[in-house]
């Protein structure tokens, strides 16, 4: 019985270790939990800082609208949809979204 339990525990540890290793290969934005207000605020701040230098980017007008929609979704508790819009807004102006 103890031997079987030890085998299960060892298997679980190996599986968890592999999952963490795989997660480290993901871009930073995917390593951070998306469905929360802090993610929304982080991306909004990044956009607001970056739009100043990317104001003339071809995608800037649509990026501003997508940022506005993303903020609305976040304010309504639809964090996952809001973060997707905010990340897309940043990509529209040629910026890689990060969660800092």
N, C-alpha and C positions, 0 to 999 in steps of 0.2 A: 504494500500500500504506500509506504513512504517513498519507495523507489519510483512508483508511478507519479506521485505528486511532485517529486523532484524533477522528473522528466517534463512534466507540464510546465513547471516554473521556468526551467531552462529554455524550453521552446518559446515561452512568452517573452522572456528577456531578449532572446535572439531576434524575434519578430519586431519587438519595439525598437531595438537598436538599428535594424535595417530600415525601419520607417523613418527614424530620425535622420539617418544617413541620406536617404532619398530626399527628404525635405530640405537638406542643406544645398542640394543642387538647384533648387527652385530660385527664381528671381526674388529679391527681397520683398516685393509687394505680395507675393503669394505665400511667403513664410509667416506673414502677420495675419492674425484673424481679421476678416473683413467686416463682419457684421456688428460693428459698434460705432458709437458716436465719435470716439477718438480717431478712428480711421478717417471718418468724414472730415473732421477738423484738420487733420494733418494734410490731407490732399487739397482741401480748400486753401490752406495757407500756402502750400507749394504752388498752386495755380496762381494765386494772387501775387506771389513774388516773381514768378516766371513770366507772367503775361506782360509785365513792364518791358522786358527785353525782347519779347516775341510778339509784340503788339501788331507788327506788320506781316506776320506769318500768314500764308495763304489760308490756313484753317482757323485763324483767330476769331472771326465773327461767329462761326458755328461753335467754336470752343467756348466762347463766352456764354452762349445760350445753353450749351450742355452743362457747363459749370453751374449755371443758375438752376437748371432742372435737377442736377445732382444734389445741390444744397436743399432744395425743396423736399426731395425724397428723404434725405437724411433727417430733416426737421420733422417729417411725418413718421419717423421710425422705420422707414424702408431703407435700412442701412446698406444692404447688399446692392440694391439697385442704385442707390446714391453713389456708392463707391465706384461702381462700374461706370457711371456717367462721368464722375470726376476724373477717373483714370483715362477715359476716352478723351476728355477735354484736354488733358495734359498731352496726350499723344498727338492730338490734332495740331498742337503748336510745336511739335517736335521734341517734347520733353518726356523722359522716362519717369513714370510715377514711382515715388518711394514713400516709405512710411517712417519718417524721422520726426 
